[in-house]
Amino acid sequence: MADRRTRSMAGSDLSRTTAARATAIAEQLHHECSILLELYRKKENFSADVTVADGRLVSVPPPSSQLDTRDKLWRLHSALLQCRSLLERAIAKEEEDLGGGKKGDYETQRKMVKERLSLLLINTGELLKAVDGTAVLTPNLEGLELDGPTHLFELKLWVYRIFKEVDYWTKTAITTLQSLPSVNARERARTTRVRSTRSAR
């Protein structure tokens, strides 16, 4: 009995640190996405107000306040898996059709975003496993526009739209991860600790 209690406490500590780590990775990724979008706009001479088609590229069930922790994590993880598939396809398409060319700041940033997104996926996968106890899902790529357009300008817009999609889901990841009970408790404890340290001075 005591052993089981210790194990579940250790499990909750593990998911708490994993959630905190995942949140930090998502925040870093969000920052890196904004740099990538800026570099891409500069590279393609897009103005800041360039518009892309409405609607999400990623297909997951709509958000709901009725979703429990497991469902929220499942939805997020599924969306991030689709984002990675789209990002990999966009990079391949850019190198095929737009020429790989020289490696500069943009290419370095794009690689960094892809690697950070993979890291976030590992962490959300661990959280999902901690909550659900089952193996992580494989992405449902049905309906994803993985081929991309053939017209050059449309292709450039498609790549831009994928970067915007990754940015959107990264912001969603931050919100979702921060709303998890374990992360909230940790944040509250940290804020209280900081306040008590300040008042002690």
N, C-alpha and C positions, 0 to 999 in steps of 0.2 A: 504493500500500500504506500509506504513512505517512498519506496523506490519509484513508483509510478508518479507520485506527486513531484518528486525531484526532477524526473524526466520531463514532465509537462512544463515545469517552471523553466528548465533549461531550454526547452523548445520555444517558449514564449520569449525568453531572452534572445535566442537566436533570431527569431523572426523580427524582434524589435531592432536589433542591430542591422539586420538585412534590410529592413524597411528604411532605416535612417541612411544606410549606405546607398540604397536605390534612389532615395530622394536627393541626396547630394549629387549622384551621377546624373539624374534627370536635370537638376539645376545647371550643372556644368554643360550638359548637352544642349540645353536651351540657349545658353550663352554662345556656344559654338555654332549652333544653327543660325543665329542672327548674324554672326560674322560671315558664315557661308553664303547666306542670302545676299548680303551686301557685296561680297566678292563676285558673286555670280551676276548680280545686276551691273556691276562695273564692267565685268568681262564682256557681257552681251550688250552693253550700252542701253540697259532698260532704265527707264525713269522710275522713281520710287512709287509712282502711282500706276504702274503697269497693272492691268487687271487680268486675272486668270479666271477660268470657268468656275461657276459656283458649284457647290456640292462637294462632298468628301470623295476621295479616291478609295479610302479604306472602308470596308463594309463590316460593321459590327452592330449588335442590337443597340437601340437608342438608350441614352442614360436614363436611369430611374432612381428615385429615392428609395424604392422598394428593394433594390439590389443589396444583397448581403456582401460581406467582405470578399468571400470567395468569388462571387459573380463579378464584382467590380474589378478584382485582380484578373479574372479570366478575360473580361472584356478588354482591359488595358493590354494584357500580354498578347492577345490575339491581334489587336490593332498594331502593336509594335512589331510583331512578326511580319505583318503585311507591309508595314513601312519599310522594314529591312529588305524584303523582296523587291519592292518598288525602287528603293535606293540602289540596290545592286544592279537592277535592270537599267536604271537611268545612267549609272556610271558606265556600264557596258555599251549602251547606246551612244552615249557621248563620245566614247573612245572609237567606236565603229564609224559613226556618221559624221561626227564633228572633229575627228582627228584627236588622238591622244596628245600629240605635240609635246612641248616642253613642260616640265614639271615645275610649277611655281606655287605661290601662296594658295591659290584657289584649289589646286590638286591636293596639296598637303592638308588643307582644311577639310576638304571633302572626305579624305581618307580618315581623318580624325573623327569626323561626325559618324562615319560608318562604324569605326571601331568602338566609339563610345555607345552607340546605339546597341551594338552586340553585347556590350558589358551590361547595359541596362536590362536587356532581355534575359541575361543569365540571372541577374538579381531578382527580377520580377518572377522568373521561373522558380527560383528558390522559395520566394514568398508563397507562390501558388502551391508549391509542394508542401510547405509547412502548414498551410491552411487546409488543403484538400487531401494531402497524402498520396496523390496519384501523380503519374508522370506528366510531364509538360506536353502541351498540344503541338501539333504541326499546323502551319497556317493553312487556312482555306483560301486558295488563290483564285477561286472561281469568281469571275466578274471583275478581277483586277485588270486594269489596262496595262499589261506588262510589255506589249509590243511597241506601244508608242506610235505617234504619227510619222509619216514619211516626209512631209513637207518640212523644210529646214526651220522656218520660223516657228511653226506649230510644235516641232520637236523641242526647240529651245524653251518655249512656253510650258511644254509638258514636263521637262526637267525641272523648271522653276516651280511648277505646281507640286511636284513630288517633294522638293525641298520645303515648301510651305506646309505640306501635309505632315512631314516629319516634325517640323517646328510646332504645329498645332497639337500633335499627339504627345510631344514632349511636355508642353504646357499642361495638357490633360493629365499626364503621368505625375507631374508635381502636385497638382490639386488632389488627385486620387490617393497618392501615397501619403500626403499630409493629412488626409481625412481618416486614415486607418487608425483605429483606437490605440494601438501600441505607439505609433508615432506621436499622436496627440499627447499621450501620457508623458512621453519622453520630453517633448517640447515644453509642456507645463512644468515638469520637474526642473528642466534647465533654466527656464525663465525665473522660477521661484528661487533657485540657487543663485542666479545672477543678482536678483533683487536683494536677497539676504546678505550677499557679499557686499553689495553697494551700501546698504543701510548700516552694516557693521563698521564701515570706514569712518 
